[in-house]
Amino acid sequence: MAAACCPPGSLPAVAADKSHTPQGEWRDVSGINTYVTACPCLQGRKEREGEGLCNSSNCILVFHDIFGVTSGRTVAICDALATRLHCHVVLPDFFHGSPPLNPALDTQTFWGKLWAAPQFIYSMLILRSRHRWESVCTDIAEKVMPYLVDEMHVSAVGVHGFCWGSWPVAHICSTAFGEHRTGEGGKEKDAEGEGSSDAPQVGEGDNQILYPLPLPLPEGLKVCEGAEGIVKCGAAAHPSYRLFGLMGEDRDKVVSAISVPQLLMPASNDEPDLMEGGAVEKIWKSKWCGERSKTCTYRDMVHGWMNRGDLKDPLTAERAQQAEDTLVQFFAENMPSS
């Protein structure tokens, strides 16, 4: 039992990867401790792949797992994405230094197992009381997005989440931060107008392709100048969509409003609805972005493998690299290139 958002049999907390030398730096973004890896070409580093490529107007915004920003290889994966995609990667600490579950708790020991159930209940209470969408969206709308637009001069964002992070990824892709389009005469154009809390679908004909309108942001929040439609795609490794139920939210309502290509990489013990042919994929396939969305289930891995799996195990190392390669290809195909 790892946490309220993780399925039974998930990998436990793993300390930060000490073997990795961080390529970025920690910055204070309006009070949020944030790991930032700038575009390699701006840092003067030799790029591992390609020559002369620079996508410094692009950024990958990463949402950490339930154990926080230093969980396992999260920082190392951020650095790899920056190097391979030639763009900025930003990892804010949305838990503000206090993860709902103690990442130092070893659930494999006697005392760890004894405290597992209380920790599970505690993490659920903390998530519901301190980290609802209204709170996370406040950090995004008032702090992170203005920083990306005004300070880093970013014009296109891809979002990626591990575990807990898949939940805000789905939310942000369903709002006006996501690039929404409408169908008209077989063409696509930028969506205009206010969002609807009912996530209406715009389309024509019996075999209509649906163009969802954005869900509104929580009351009192607005999209900052330059950030409307800035999110071009979203991805998640071992996603925890069970959080929608935990938070008392309507999962399908949010998923139905997602308007940009999605990549899901569930593990064997993740929800069946998230796998190929599941309820979530069926919703995406009815939309304009459906053909560019994909699901890749890792049936020989368990929840947490990508950033917390033991790379000393050859199969885990192989699957982690495959997931990184899939992620890089997905962002390369769906983000603007210079």
Order of alpha helices (4+ residues) and beta strands (2+ residues): beta-beta-alpha-beta-alpha-beta-alpha-alpha-beta-alpha-beta-beta-beta-beta-beta-alpha-alpha-beta-alpha-beta-alpha-alpha
